Amino acid sequence: MEINDITDGTLRNYVNGEWTVIDGDDGKDVVNPATDETLAHVPFTEPDAVDEAVDVGDAAYEEWRNRAVEDRIQPVFRLKQLLEEHQDAMARVLVQEHGKNLNEARGELRRGIENVEVACGIPRLMQDGFLENAAPNIDETAVRRPLGTFAAITPFNFPGMIPLWFLPYAVATGNSFILKPSEQDPLTAQYLFHLIDEAGFPDGVLNLVHGGPDTVNALLENQSLAGASFVGSTPVARHVYETAAKTGMRVQAQGGAKNYVVVSDSADLRHAAEKTVSSSFACGGERCLANDVAVVVGDAYEPFVEEVLDVVDGQVVGYGLEPETDIGALITPDHAERVADLIEAGVEDGNELLRDGRNATVDGFEDGTFLGPTVFGEVDTDSQIGQEEIFGPVLGIARADDFDDAIETLNATDFGNAASLFTARGGEAREFRNRAEVGNIGVNVGTAAPMAFFHFGGRKDSFFGDLHAQAEDVVRFYTDETVYIERWPDQ
Ligand code: NAD
């Protein structure tokens, strides 16, 4: 399908198995950031309609939770098959609304599909414990039970993958679910729900509600919602965590990041440079796992900088649908301007500007929000570009006196999403794993992204809650453990 197959120009909600018109004056145009072409308009759902969607989810839940688990996973299997069939077409829609390149869009959908596959294993994942003779003549059984209707509120940067960190697990465990995708690029979610419509879920089990902050707040203040998953920036993650907690619902909130890479003087520097650059600049740097600052130990600094610049100079900036493009457009002109302002702040703070991406232009796409790769050297890690999430194609390189100094530098940020180490020494790898205060740790890996059968971690200001997205953690989030204690005395 193409964009005009999934919308007539104004997006609709999908509630109770139907595409419903969204009432209300508030809304936003969805714009292709590479061409400045308006692709569609997304109206924002008013609070009353949000409450209706929760009621619909609750009504569908009663029947859905009691279906045999084997029946429940059949539409999940069908969804996996449909996603495979539509992966390429969906990736093209994603590129047009987001700006990243086609391979990146395909890759994120692959990561999303992996989560659907893991959720198909729910008959095993949902099993809990049983103990005969837990007490004299008493047997005890722990069971995982669904809780009602859950919502997920997702960010713009992975519109295809992040909804699937939650959605397949929520429904496979027997809950109903509402997705509130980013209003910046909601067409991929619209596409996903066309597939969901075809997959055979009962009406009301899976719902799509478009909107902005007021829509989110209406979800969080709904007394009936069983829980909310959030992925986005740290200030909003904190707001979501606090607001949901007041209502008493379950909540998991993933926030922003500032990811450090440590390059040991023992590392293979070409490998380290290639992986660092690919992590920093893929998806235009709009990734919560992007490498933001590389801290290089001792004499490795100069040769590492040389390798990095060599790799960076081969990067092609362009339209995401053009096959040669490495770095696509940023999501909006406002965001590109914010990134450019942070580059200027980096210069004013005295960091050494080695490559400046601010004047990037792409022939034929003069209205696009393009920034080329920017590299700073001799970075003061206490300066703004050393501490603040930039979310653009900007890499900083800093010096560390020794390995210990490098670990202390990375632990000094407020964030704790990911960190990587490049080394040839097992002892350093072991120490790094033990001391880095982050949820995802890479060793000789640039982007520490866990596969779907592991949870997606995060610490400090990068995560509020305890149970994370993906795999067993999210299965626990979507289920409550009940214990049956049974005695059957002889009559
Ligand atoms: P964002 O916080 O602006 O928006 C995320 C969602 O929150 C959207 O659906 C939006 O509608 C909603 N929202 C925005 N402002 C709100 C408000 N005031 N009240 C209630 N809801 C609100 O984030 P974004 O710009 O879409 O995404 C980028 C951010 O997401 C970056 O900080 C990035 O690091 C983070 N992120 C984190 C992870 C992770 O796993 N930790 C993954 C991807 C992205």
Boltz pocket constraint, residues with backbone or C-beta under 6 A from the ligand:
constraints:
  - pocket:
      binder: B
      contacts: [[A, 153], [A, 154], [A, 155], [A, 156], [A, 157], [A, 158], [A, 180], [A, 181], [A, 182], [A, 183], [A, 211], [A, 212], [A, 213], [A, 214], [A, 216], [A, 217], [A, 231], [A, 232], [A, 233], [A, 234], [A, 236], [A, 237], [A, 239], [A, 254], [A, 255], [A, 256], [A, 257], [A, 287], [A, 288], [A, 389], [A, 391], [A, 417], [A, 456], [A, 457], [A, 458], [A, 462]]
      max_distance: 6.0
